[in-house]
Amino acid sequence: MRTRLHILTGALLAFLAVATAAATAASTPPIRVTEARHATFPKRVYVLTLPEGVRLDPALVKVTENGHEVENLTVLPSTNAGGSIFGSVLAIDASNSMQGKPIKSAWAAAKGFAAGRNTNQRLALLTFNGDIDLAQPFTTSQAEIDRTLSKQPKTAFGTHLYDAVVQGVALLKANGIGIGSIVLLTDGADVGSRDDVEAAIRAARANHVRVFTVGLRSKSFRAGPLERLAAETGGTFAKANTEAALAPIYERLGLQLSREYLLTYDSIAHPNRQVDVNIAVEGMGTSRAEYVTPKLGLGYAVYESSPVDRVWQSTPAMLATALLVPALIAFAIYLLLRRRSSTILTRVSDYVSMRQEQTKEGEDLASRLFVGTEKSLERTRWWSRYKEALALADINIPPVQIIAGTILATGFAAWVFYLIGGIMLALVAVIVPFGVRGLIRAKLARRRRTFSEQLPDNLDVLASALRAGHSLVAALAVVVNEAPEPSRTEFRRVVADEQLGVAIEEALLVVGERMKSRDIEQVALVASIQGQTGGNAAEVLDRVTESIRERVDLRRLVRTLTAQGRLARWIVSLLPVGLMAAITILNPDYIKPLYEELGGRILLVISAMMIIAGSVVIGKIVDIEI
């Protein structure tokens, strides 16, 4: 009876042991799944980790989302994945407690891990104590890894354990590693980290980085934080009771990470839904994951109009266009149909160097609108110079209209730039008045330069007429008939002034002042000498012409040699402005601190001052008086 009781008791104990083992096996899934960091909806990417020594047939894998089997499933071994997909960071404790045999054993175990990895798996190595040292950046070169591992690190005080995890995560993210792992080895508790275990876990989980922790037993060793760090990030924890146990642990981890599989498919789940993912491998078990699909449009390319389009499509712009087009048409019709006033003053002013007064007779509509403004500006000295510059540049638009148009264009440009980039970019509109001024001065300079280049040929004609027996005034009349513009207009004024009783040398000096020509002053001197003492004026003019022609040739040569400097001036001056405007339009968030922060605004002011100063200096360098 007693024998039967013993047999029954043994059988019961054996059954309980088997049941306990089965329950333990059921509670621990034989496969693990981790989401990849670079997965962007609707593409889903997971890493499948199998038990040690198991090979996978892709046909045995089945993935369902909310109970529906996914389509276009791809199962790819890590050995066939690209170099930017898989990557690992070996983080090794180099504190003073690891000095001697522990650090030597850890370094040897790291060599074994590196030797067993896939050739396309990127590897980085960092050590931590009171500081975090990146001993080896990410690389796939076994030679570089061996070279780094050949030098044992120095130990120091401190164990910045959690800082090492956070920096390892940042290193994986910065290098674009889609499926990253951190293998962390330490023999003690954290000492001196700025971050805590919660921050380390948050950083790892936010970037889908697994942390595999290895604890080397010592006096200060604490397994709890390491176990939590591994469990909450999808990694595993292993404890080494001796230094000799490190090598097998690292070898097992290296084989595990080198034999993972990449699962890729396109989800068809609806936006903003909770999705339960079930990954089953026939004969090995299942694993679960979950995620929330993004809201409608977040994961797709959505057309957004550019700031320029928003400006043109805005209500004020449409209203301005609707008013501007008929106004331009009406103005064109008005210009065709209007009757030009013709008075003695206006007819004579075309041929005489005299100031033309604005008459009230025959005023057109535009003049009546701006007459009040022009009368108020007549008292200022700059207005007279401005009107004279327009007349010399042969610009027939009334000065008041140019000023009003410049003000309107500046306001419109400031409004457009304000809509694009805010108040700071609106300041760029100040280039409009400077641009108008530059155009006027450029046209005036071109007219004066043309007069100077025509002067030698005109003087040849003048000398020939003098040899033919003409007087100086009659010879100038011949030049008027033969000369092109602007020489014809200027010499015509000289002849008209002489006929009105002005001395011919004074009339020539007026032309020299208008055209900023020092050469014409020599002609005026010849005319003065010829009028007072007589002599062979034609021969003197020939010498003057030869000197002027040489000066013109030298001026052309200098202008050719300084062309590169003038072009460089405008490129250097306008390139920063154009680049800033382009960045503001294309990526306003990138340049926003430059406009909104006080430091950025100060830098903008300093930059503008430096650009203006540089442009002025270059202009002075290339502006050579001859």
C-alpha positions as CSV (number, residue, x, y, z in Angstrom):
1,M,0.0,0.0,0.0
2,R,2.8,2.3,0.9
3,T,4.6,1.5,-2.4
4,R,1.5,2.5,-4.4
5,L,1.3,5.8,-2.4
6,H,4.9,6.6,-3.2
7,I,4.3,5.9,-6.9
8,L,1.2,8.1,-7.0
9,T,3.0,10.9,-5.2
10,G,5.9,10.8,-7.7
11,A,3.6,10.8,-10.6
12,L,1.7,13.8,-9.2
13,L,5.0,15.8,-8.7
14,A,6.1,15.0,-12.2
15,F,2.8,16.2,-13.6
16,L,3.1,19.4,-11.7
17,A,6.7,20.0,-12.9
18,V,5.6,19.5,-16.5
19,A,2.6,21.7,-16.1
20,T,4.7,24.5,-14.5
21,A,7.3,24.2,-17.4
22,A,4.5,24.4,-19.9
23,A,3.0,27.4,-18.3
24,T,6.3,29.2,-18.2
25,A,6.9,28.4,-21.8
26,A,3.5,29.7,-22.7
27,S,4.0,32.9,-20.8
28,T,7.3,33.6,-22.6
29,P,6.8,33.9,-26.4
30,P,9.5,32.1,-28.3
31,I,9.6,34.9,-30.9
32,R,9.9,38.7,-30.4
33,V,8.9,41.5,-32.6
34,T,10.2,45.1,-32.6
35,E,8.9,48.0,-34.8
36,A,11.6,49.7,-36.9
37,R,12.2,53.4,-36.5
38,H,12.1,54.4,-40.2
39,A,8.6,52.9,-40.8
40,T,6.3,55.5,-42.3
41,F,2.6,54.8,-42.7
42,P,1.2,53.1,-44.7
43,K,4.5,51.1,-44.9
44,R,5.0,49.0,-41.8
45,V,8.4,47.5,-40.9
46,Y,9.1,45.0,-38.0
47,V,12.1,43.1,-36.8
48,L,11.4,39.4,-36.1
49,T,13.8,37.7,-33.5
50,L,13.7,33.9,-33.4
51,P,15.1,31.5,-30.8
52,E,18.8,30.8,-31.0
53,G,19.8,28.4,-33.8
54,V,16.4,28.5,-35.7
55,R,16.1,29.2,-39.4
56,L,13.0,30.7,-40.9
57,D,11.0,29.7,-43.9
58,P,9.2,32.9,-45.1
59,A,6.1,30.9,-46.0
60,L,5.6,30.1,-42.3
61,V,5.1,33.7,-41.4
62,K,1.6,35.2,-41.2
63,V,0.8,38.8,-40.2
64,T,-2.7,40.1,-39.4
65,E,-4.0,43.6,-38.5
66,N,-7.2,43.6,-36.5
67,G,-7.8,40.0,-37.6
68,H,-7.3,40.7,-41.4
69,E,-4.3,39.2,-43.1
70,V,-2.0,41.7,-44.7
71,E,-0.9,41.6,-48.3
72,N,2.4,42.1,-50.0
73,L,4.3,40.7,-47.0
74,T,8.1,40.6,-47.5
75,V,10.3,38.6,-45.2
76,L,14.0,39.5,-45.6
77,P,17.0,38.1,-43.6
78,S,19.2,40.7,-42.0
79,T,22.1,39.4,-44.0
80,N,20.3,40.7,-47.2
81,A,19.3,44.1,-45.7
82,G,21.0,47.3,-46.6
83,G,23.8,48.8,-44.5
84,S,21.6,51.6,-43.2
85,I,18.9,49.2,-41.9
86,F,20.6,47.4,-39.1
87,G,23.1,48.9,-36.6
88,S,24.3,48.2,-33.1
89,V,26.1,50.3,-30.5
90,L,28.4,48.6,-28.0
91,A,28.3,50.7,-24.8
92,I,31.0,49.4,-22.3
93,D,31.5,50.6,-18.7
94,A,35.0,52.1,-18.3
95,S,34.6,53.2,-14.6
96,N,37.3,52.5,-12.0
97,S,35.5,49.5,-10.8
98,M,36.1,47.8,-14.2
99,Q,39.9,48.3,-14.0
100,G,42.0,45.2,-14.6
101,K,40.5,41.9,-15.6
102,P,36.9,43.2,-16.0
103,I,37.6,45.7,-18.7
104,K,40.0,43.3,-20.4
105,S,37.3,40.6,-20.6
106,A,34.7,43.1,-21.8
107,W,37.0,44.2,-24.6
108,A,37.7,40.6,-25.6
109,A,33.9,39.9,-25.6
110,A,33.4,43.0,-27.8
111,K,35.9,41.6,-30.3
112,G,33.9,38.3,-30.4
113,F,30.6,40.3,-31.0
114,A,32.2,42.3,-33.8
115,A,33.6,39.2,-35.4
116,G,30.2,37.4,-35.5
117,R,28.2,40.2,-36.9
118,N,26.9,40.5,-40.5
119,T,29.2,42.2,-42.9
120,N,26.5,44.8,-43.7
121,Q,25.6,45.4,-40.1
122,R,27.0,48.8,-39.0
123,L,28.7,48.9,-35.6
124,A,29.7,51.7,-33.2
125,L,31.6,51.6,-29.9
126,L,31.4,54.0,-27.0
127,T,32.7,53.8,-23.5
128,F,31.3,55.6,-20.4
129,N,32.5,56.6,-17.0
130,G,32.4,60.3,-15.9
131,D,32.3,61.2,-19.6
132,I,30.9,59.5,-22.8
133,D,33.6,58.7,-25.4
134,L,32.8,57.7,-28.9
135,A,35.7,55.3,-29.5
136,Q,34.5,54.2,-32.9
137,P,31.8,55.9,-35.1
138,F,29.4,53.7,-37.2
139,T,31.2,51.6,-39.8
140,T,31.0,48.3,-41.6
141,S,34.8,48.0,-41.9
142,Q,36.1,45.1,-39.9
143,A,39.7,46.6,-40.1
144,E,38.6,49.8,-38.5
145,I,36.8,47.9,-35.7
146,D,39.8,45.7,-35.0
147,R,42.0,48.7,-34.9
148,T,39.8,50.4,-32.3
149,L,39.5,47.2,-30.2
150,S,43.2,46.7,-30.2
151,K,43.6,49.7,-27.8
152,Q,42.1,49.1,-24.3
153,P,40.4,52.2,-22.9
154,K,41.5,54.0,-19.7
155,T,39.2,53.8,-16.7
156,A,38.0,56.9,-14.7
157,F,35.6,57.8,-12.0
158,G,31.9,57.8,-12.6
159,T,29.3,55.6,-14.3
160,H,27.1,57.7,-16.6
161,L,25.0,54.6,-17.5
162,Y,21.7,56.4,-18.5
163,D,23.6,59.1,-20.3
164,A,25.3,56.4,-22.4
165,V,21.9,55.0,-23.4
166,V,20.5,58.4,-24.4
167,Q,23.7,59.2,-26.4
168,G,23.6,55.8,-28.1
169,V,20.0,56.4,-29.2
170,A,21.0,59.8,-30.5
171,L,23.9,58.3,-32.4
172,L,21.6,55.7,-34.0
173,K,19.1,58.4,-35.0
174,A,21.8,60.7,-36.4
175,N,23.2,58.0,-38.7
176,G,19.8,57.0,-40.0
177,I,19.8,53.5,-38.6
178,G,16.3,52.1,-39.1
179,I,16.7,49.1,-36.7
180,G,19.0,50.0,-33.9
181,S,20.2,48.0,-30.9
182,I,22.3,49.0,-27.9
183,V,24.3,46.3,-26.0
184,L,25.1,47.8,-22.6
185,L,27.7,46.3,-20.2
186,T,28.2,47.6,-16.6
187,D,29.3,46.2,-13.3
188,G,27.5,48.6,-11.0
189,A,24.8,51.2,-10.6
190,D,24.6,54.6,-12.3
191,V,26.7,57.4,-10.8
192,G,26.5,61.0,-12.0
193,S,24.1,60.8,-15.1
194,R,22.2,63.9,-16.0
195,D,19.4,61.6,-17.3
196,D,17.6,59.0,-15.2
197,V,16.2,55.5,-16.2
198,E,12.9,57.0,-17.2
199,A,14.6,59.4,-19.7
200,A,16.7,56.5,-21.1
201,I,13.6,54.4,-21.6
202,R,11.6,57.2,-23.2
203,A,14.4,58.0,-25.6
204,A,14.8,54.3,-26.6
205,R,11.1,53.7,-27.0
206,A,10.5,56.9,-29.0
207,N,13.1,55.8,-31.5
208,H,12.3,52.0,-31.4
209,V,15.7,51.2,-30.1
210,R,16.2,47.9,-28.2
211,V,18.6,47.9,-25.3
212,F,20.3,44.6,-24.4
213,T,21.8,44.9,-20.9
214,V,24.6,42.8,-19.5
215,G,25.4,43.0,-15.8
216,L,28.8,41.9,-14.5
217,R,28.4,40.9,-10.9
218,S,30.3,43.1,-8.4
219,K,29.9,44.7,-4.9
220,S,27.9,47.7,-6.3
221,F,26.0,45.7,-8.9
222,R,22.2,46.3,-9.1
223,A,20.2,44.2,-11.5
224,G,16.8,45.9,-11.1
225,P,17.4,49.0,-13.4
226,L,19.1,46.9,-16.0
227,E,16.2,44.4,-16.1
228,R,13.7,47.2,-16.4
229,L,15.7,49.0,-19.1
230,A,15.8,45.8,-21.2
231,A,12.2,44.7,-20.6
232,E,10.7,48.1,-21.5
233,T,12.6,48.6,-24.7
234,G,12.3,45.1,-26.2
235,G,15.7,43.8,-25.3
236,T,17.0,41.1,-22.9
237,F,19.0,41.1,-19.7
238,A,21.9,38.8,-19.0
239,K,23.9,38.5,-15.8
240,A,27.5,37.4,-15.8
241,N,28.8,36.1,-12.5
242,T,32.4,36.0,-13.6
243,E,34.4,37.8,-16.3
244,A,34.8,34.6,-18.2
245,A,31.0,34.5,-18.7
246,L,31.0,37.7,-20.8
247,A,32.4,36.2,-24.0
248,P,29.6,33.5,-24.3
249,I,26.9,36.2,-23.6
250,Y,28.2,38.6,-26.2
251,E,28.7,35.7,-28.7
252,R,25.0,34.7,-28.2
253,L,23.8,38.3,-28.6
254,G,25.9,38.7,-31.7
255,L,24.4,35.6,-33.3
256,Q,20.9,36.7,-32.3
257,L,21.2,40.2,-33.9
258,S,22.8,38.8,-37.0
259,R,20.0,36.3,-37.6
260,E,17.0,38.5,-37.4
261,Y,14.4,39.0,-40.1
262,L,12.9,42.1,-41.6
263,L,9.1,42.0,-42.1
264,T,7.7,44.7,-44.5
265,Y,4.2,45.3,-45.7
266,D,1.7,48.1,-46.6
267,S,-1.1,48.6,-44.2
268,I,-4.6,49.2,-45.4
269,A,-6.0,50.3,-42.0
270,H,-8.2,53.4,-41.9
271,P,-6.8,56.7,-40.6
272,N,-6.8,57.4,-36.8
273,R,-7.5,53.8,-35.8
274,Q,-6.0,51.5,-33.1
275,V,-4.4,48.6,-34.9
276,D,-3.5,45.3,-33.2
277,V,-0.8,43.5,-35.1
278,N,-0.4,39.7,-34.7
279,I,2.7,38.0,-36.1
280,A,2.6,34.3,-36.1
281,V,5.3,31.8,-37.2
282,E,4.0,28.3,-37.7
283,G,5.4,25.9,-35.1
284,M,7.2,28.7,-33.1
285,G,4.5,30.9,-31.6
286,T,3.1,34.3,-32.0
287,S,3.9,37.9,-31.0
288,R,1.8,41.0,-30.8
289,A,2.3,44.7,-31.4
290,E,0.1,47.7,-31.7
291,Y,0.1,51.2,-33.2
292,V,-2.3,54.0,-34.1
293,T,-2.7,55.0,-37.7
294,P,-2.1,58.8,-38.4
295,K,-5.0,61.1,-39.0
296,L,-6.2,61.7,-42.6
297,G,-3.5,63.4,-44.6
298,L,-0.7,63.2,-42.1
299,G,1.1,60.4,-43.8
300,Y,0.6,61.5,-47.4
301,A,1.9,64.3,-49.6
302,V,-0.6,67.1,-49.5
303,Y,-0.4,70.0,-51.9
304,E,0.2,73.3,-50.2
305,S,0.3,76.6,-52.1
306,S,3.6,78.5,-51.9
307,P,3.7,82.0,-50.1
308,V,3.9,83.6,-53.6
309,D,0.7,81.9,-54.7
310,R,-1.0,82.9,-51.5
311,V,0.0,86.5,-52.2
312,W,-1.4,86.5,-55.7
313,Q,-4.6,84.7,-54.7
314,S,-5.3,87.0,-51.8
315,T,-8.2,89.4,-51.9
316,P,-6.1,92.6,-51.9
317,A,-4.0,91.4,-54.8
318,M,-7.0,90.4,-56.9
319,L,-8.7,93.8,-56.1
320,A,-5.5,95.6,-57.1
321,T,-5.2,93.6,-60.3
322,A,-8.9,94.3,-61.1
323,L,-8.3,98.0,-60.8
324,L,-4.9,98.1,-62.4
325,V,-5.8,96.4,-65.7
326,P,-8.6,98.8,-66.7
327,A,-6.6,101.8,-65.4
328,L,-3.7,100.8,-67.7
329,I,-6.0,100.4,-70.7
330,A,-7.6,103.7,-70.0
331,F,-4.2,105.4,-69.6
332,A,-3.0,103.9,-72.9
333,I,-6.1,105.2,-74.7
334,Y,-5.6,108.6,-73.1
335,L,-2.0,108.8,-74.3
336,L,-3.1,108.1,-77.8
337,L,-6.0,110.6,-77.9
338,R,-4.6,113.5,-75.8
339,R,-3.6,116.7,-77.5
340,R,-0.1,117.9,-76.6
341,S,0.2,121.6,-75.7
342,S,2.4,123.7,-77.9
343,T,3.6,127.0,-76.6
344,I,6.5,129.3,-77.5
345,L,8.2,128.4,-74.2
346,T,8.1,124.6,-74.8
347,R,9.2,125.0,-78.5
348,V,12.1,127.2,-77.6
349,S,13.2,125.1,-74.6
350,D,14.1,122.2,-77.0
351,Y,16.9,124.3,-78.5
352,V,18.0,126.7,-75.7
353,S,19.8,126.0,-72.4
354,M,17.2,127.6,-70.2
355,R,15.0,126.6,-67.3
356,Q,11.6,125.5,-68.4
357,E,8.7,126.7,-66.2
358,Q,5.6,124.7,-65.8
359,T,2.7,126.5,-67.5
360,K,-0.9,126.3,-66.6
361,E,-2.0,126.3,-70.2
362,G,-2.5,123.0,-71.8
363,E,-1.8,121.0,-68.6
364,D,-2.8,117.4,-68.8
365,L,-4.7,115.5,-66.2
366,A,-1.6,114.0,-64.6
367,S,0.0,117.4,-64.2
368,R,-3.1,118.8,-62.5
369,L,-3.1,115.9,-60.0
370,F,0.5,116.5,-59.0
371,V,0.9,120.2,-59.5
372,G,0.4,120.9,-55.8
373,T,3.1,118.4,-54.8
374,E,5.5,119.7,-57.3
375,K,5.1,123.3,-56.2
376,S,5.8,122.3,-52.6
377,L,9.0,120.5,-53.8
378,E,10.2,123.4,-55.9
379,R,11.6,125.0,-52.7
380,T,14.1,122.2,-52.1
381,R,17.5,122.1,-53.7
382,W,17.5,118.3,-54.3
383,W,14.3,118.6,-56.4
384,S,16.0,120.9,-58.9
385,R,19.0,118.5,-59.2
386,Y,16.6,115.6,-59.5
387,K,14.7,117.2,-62.4
388,E,17.9,118.2,-64.1
389,A,19.2,114.6,-63.8
390,L,16.0,113.3,-65.4
391,A,16.3,115.8,-68.2
392,L,19.9,114.9,-68.9
393,A,19.1,111.2,-68.8
394,D,16.4,111.9,-71.5
395,I,13.6,110.5,-69.3
396,N,10.4,112.1,-70.3
397,I,8.2,110.9,-67.4
398,P,7.3,113.8,-65.1
399,P,9.4,113.8,-61.9
400,V,6.4,113.8,-59.6
401,Q,4.9,110.7,-61.3
402,I,8.3,108.9,-60.9
403,I,8.3,109.8,-57.2
404,A,4.7,108.7,-56.7
405,G,5.2,105.5,-58.7
406,T,8.3,104.7,-56.6
407,I,6.4,105.2,-53.4
408,L,3.5,103.0,-54.6
409,A,5.9,100.2,-55.8
410,T,7.8,100.3,-52.5
411,G,4.5,99.9,-50.5
412,F,3.3,97.1,-52.7
413,A,6.7,95.3,-52.4
414,A,6.7,95.7,-48.7
415,W,3.2,94.3,-48.5
416,V,4.2,91.3,-50.6
417,F,7.3,90.6,-48.6
418,Y,5.4,91.0,-45.4
419,L,2.9,88.3,-46.4
420,I,5.8,86.0,-47.4
421,G,8.1,86.4,-44.4
422,G,6.9,89.0,-41.9
423,I,8.0,92.5,-40.9
424,M,11.7,91.8,-41.2
425,L,11.5,90.7,-44.8
426,A,9.2,93.7,-45.6
427,L,12.3,95.9,-45.0
428,V,13.8,94.4,-48.2
429,A,11.3,96.7,-50.1
430,V,13.7,99.6,-49.6
431,I,15.6,98.3,-52.6
432,V,12.9,99.7,-54.8
433,P,13.8,103.4,-54.4
434,F,17.4,102.6,-54.6
435,G,16.8,100.5,-57.7
436,V,14.9,103.4,-59.3
437,R,17.7,105.8,-58.4
438,G,20.3,103.4,-59.8
439,L,18.4,103.1,-63.1
440,I,18.3,106.9,-63.5
441,R,22.0,107.3,-62.7
442,A,22.9,104.4,-65.0
443,K,21.0,105.9,-67.9
444,L,22.6,109.3,-67.2
445,A,26.1,107.8,-67.0
446,R,25.5,105.9,-70.2
447,R,24.4,109.1,-72.0
448,R,27.5,111.0,-70.7
449,R,29.8,108.2,-71.6
450,T,28.3,108.1,-75.1
451,F,28.9,111.9,-75.5
452,S,32.5,111.5,-74.4
453,E,33.1,108.6,-76.9
454,Q,31.5,110.7,-79.7
455,L,33.5,113.8,-78.9
456,P,36.8,113.0,-80.8
457,D,34.9,112.3,-84.1
458,N,32.8,115.5,-83.6
459,L,36.0,117.5,-83.1
460,D,37.4,116.1,-86.3
461,V,34.4,117.4,-88.1
462,L,34.7,120.7,-86.4
463,A,38.4,121.0,-87.4
464,S,37.6,120.1,-91.0
465,A,34.9,122.7,-91.1
466,L,37.3,125.4,-89.8
467,R,39.9,124.4,-92.5
468,A,37.1,124.8,-95.1
469,G,36.8,128.5,-94.0
470,H,33.8,128.4,-91.7
471,S,33.7,130.4,-88.5
472,L,33.6,128.5,-85.2
473,V,29.9,129.0,-84.9
474,A,29.3,127.9,-88.5
475,A,31.6,124.9,-87.9
476,L,29.5,123.9,-84.9
477,A,26.4,124.1,-87.0
478,V,28.0,121.6,-89.4
479,V,28.7,119.4,-86.4
480,V,25.0,119.6,-85.4
481,N,24.0,118.4,-88.8
482,E,26.4,115.4,-88.8
483,A,26.6,114.4,-85.1
484,P,24.4,111.6,-83.6
485,E,22.6,111.8,-80.3
486,P,23.3,113.0,-77.6
487,S,26.0,115.2,-79.2
488,R,23.6,116.7,-81.6
489,T,21.3,118.0,-78.9
490,E,24.1,119.4,-76.8
491,F,25.9,121.2,-79.6
492,R,22.5,122.5,-80.9
493,R,22.1,124.2,-77.5
494,V,25.6,125.8,-77.9
495,V,24.6,127.2,-81.3
496,A,21.3,128.5,-80.0
497,D,22.9,130.1,-76.9
498,E,25.5,131.9,-79.1
499,Q,22.7,133.2,-81.3
500,L,21.0,134.6,-78.2
501,G,24.2,136.5,-77.2
502,V,25.9,134.0,-74.9
503,A,29.6,133.7,-75.4
504,I,30.5,130.5,-77.1
505,E,33.1,129.5,-74.5
506,E,30.5,129.9,-71.8
507,A,27.9,127.8,-73.7
508,L,30.6,125.1,-74.1
509,L,31.3,125.2,-70.4
510,V,27.6,124.6,-69.7
511,V,27.7,121.6,-71.9
512,G,30.8,120.3,-70.1
513,E,29.1,120.7,-66.8
514,R,26.0,118.9,-68.0
515,M,27.9,116.1,-69.5
516,K,30.6,116.0,-66.8
517,S,33.2,116.2,-69.5
518,R,36.6,117.7,-68.8
519,D,37.5,117.3,-72.5
520,I,34.9,119.9,-73.6
521,E,36.6,122.4,-71.3
522,Q,39.6,122.2,-73.6
523,V,37.4,123.0,-76.6
524,A,36.0,126.0,-74.7
525,L,39.6,127.2,-74.0
526,V,40.4,126.9,-77.7
527,A,37.3,128.9,-78.6
528,S,38.2,131.6,-76.0
529,I,41.8,131.9,-77.3
530,Q,40.6,131.9,-80.9
531,G,38.1,134.6,-80.2
532,Q,40.6,136.8,-78.3
533,T,43.8,136.3,-80.3
534,G,42.9,134.4,-83.4
535,G,45.3,131.8,-84.8
536,N,45.0,128.4,-86.4
537,A,42.2,126.9,-84.3
538,A,42.0,123.8,-86.6
539,E,45.5,122.7,-85.8
540,V,45.0,123.2,-82.1
541,L,41.8,121.2,-82.2
542,D,43.7,118.4,-83.9
543,R,46.1,118.2,-81.0
544,V,43.2,118.4,-78.5
545,T,41.4,115.7,-80.5
546,E,44.4,113.4,-80.4
547,S,44.7,113.9,-76.6
548,I,41.0,113.2,-76.1
549,R,41.1,110.1,-78.3
550,E,44.0,108.7,-76.3
551,R,42.1,109.4,-73.0
552,V,39.0,107.7,-74.4
553,D,41.0,104.6,-75.4
554,L,42.6,104.6,-71.9
555,R,39.1,105.0,-70.3
556,R,37.8,102.0,-72.4
557,L,40.8,99.9,-71.3
558,V,40.3,100.7,-67.7
559,R,36.6,100.0,-67.9
560,T,37.4,96.6,-69.5
561,L,39.9,95.7,-66.8
562,T,37.5,96.7,-64.0
563,A,34.5,94.9,-65.5
564,Q,35.1,91.8,-63.3
565,G,35.3,94.0,-60.2
566,R,32.0,95.8,-61.0
567,L,30.3,92.5,-61.7
568,A,31.7,91.0,-58.5
569,R,30.4,94.0,-56.6
570,W,26.8,93.4,-57.5
571,I,27.1,89.6,-57.2
572,V,28.6,89.9,-53.7
573,S,26.0,92.5,-52.7
574,L,22.9,90.9,-54.1
575,L,23.7,87.2,-53.4
576,P,23.0,87.3,-49.7
577,V,19.8,89.2,-50.2
578,G,18.6,86.8,-52.9
579,L,19.6,83.7,-50.9
580,M,17.8,85.0,-47.8
581,A,14.6,85.7,-49.8
582,A,14.8,82.2,-51.4
583,I,15.2,80.5,-48.1
584,T,12.3,82.5,-46.6
585,I,10.0,81.5,-49.4
586,L,11.1,77.8,-49.6
587,N,11.6,77.1,-45.9
588,P,10.2,79.9,-43.7
589,D,10.5,77.8,-40.5
590,Y,14.2,77.4,-41.0
591,I,15.0,81.1,-41.1
592,K,12.2,82.3,-38.8
593,P,14.6,82.7,-35.7
594,L,16.6,85.2,-37.8
595,Y,13.5,87.4,-38.0
596,E,11.8,86.8,-34.7
597,E,14.7,86.5,-32.2
598,L,16.5,89.7,-31.0
599,G,19.9,88.1,-31.8
600,G,18.8,87.3,-35.3
601,R,17.6,90.8,-35.9
602,I,20.8,92.2,-34.7
603,L,22.7,89.9,-37.0
604,L,20.5,91.1,-39.9
605,V,21.3,94.7,-39.2
606,I,25.0,94.0,-38.9
607,S,24.9,91.9,-42.1
608,A,23.1,94.7,-44.0
609,M,25.7,97.3,-42.8
610,M,28.5,95.0,-43.9
611,I,27.0,94.3,-47.3
612,I,26.5,98.1,-47.9
613,A,30.0,98.9,-46.7
614,G,31.5,96.2,-48.9
615,S,29.6,97.4,-52.0
616,V,30.7,101.0,-51.4
617,V,34.3,100.0,-50.9
618,I,34.3,97.8,-54.1
619,G,32.7,100.7,-56.0
620,K,35.4,103.1,-54.9
621,I,38.1,100.6,-55.9
622,V,36.9,100.1,-59.4
623,D,35.9,103.7,-60.0
624,I,39.1,105.1,-61.5
625,E,39.1,108.7,-62.7
626,I,40.9,109.4,-66.0
